[in-house]
């Protein structure tokens, strides 16, 4: 989400030789990515250490902060992003002989993988660009791609950010009315204004822990943990009450005899 200062629009040449800016504006103007790995992404990287010969998938990998860490852990990483330029930069920064497969395209429309082929899936700050129908479809596809016991690590944006304070009364009204996707805003400018919203898509889908948990369960996943939290790198102008982000760890069911 937006920050007070304008972040760099291109990543530095090498993570090993130059410090990265905390937040990097994506080249396709789909928001910003963080160069710092948070709790959810670190948990995914740790899980990747146990992936063996089974690949892991990073959806919306951008310039590859999480994917690069997973590659260093020894995992075979399938990196997906809407922008081929982002993936090209990730490939350039990847360690020598890294097991990296690039799959550009829109998730979930253009991403196709074999059933029960993945050890884990990581998707951070991507699903707020999806409609409810797309999110439902995407979670079902992830559940299909995961091996039995494979895990999903997902992070998303909530309505509990100061820039969306004007939307909260409407959000609460939709919750009371049992609207299926109460956090979907077709036109952000109707509820929130920020000078950098012009560098993002006009719609946004804000999620909380109850909505995300329900969606994962309906997709056939077993929820291990779903919680609201504040990211350490959260820009100060977005802070509200400590619930600015939501994370989910869910598991594909184990096979039964």
Secondary structure, DSSP 8 states (H G I E B T S, - for coil): ---SS--BSS--S-TTTS---SEEE-TTSS-EEESS--HHHHHHHHHHTT-TTS-EEEET-TT-HHHHHHHHTT--EEEEES-HHHHHHHHHHS-TT--EEEEES-TTTT----TT-EEEEEEES-GGGS-HHHHHHHHHHHHHHEEEEEEEEEEEE-S-SGGGGGGHHHHHHHHHTT-TTTTEES-GGGT---TTGGGS-S-EE---HHHHHHHHHHTTEEEEEEEEE--TT--GGG-SSS-SEEEEEEEE-----
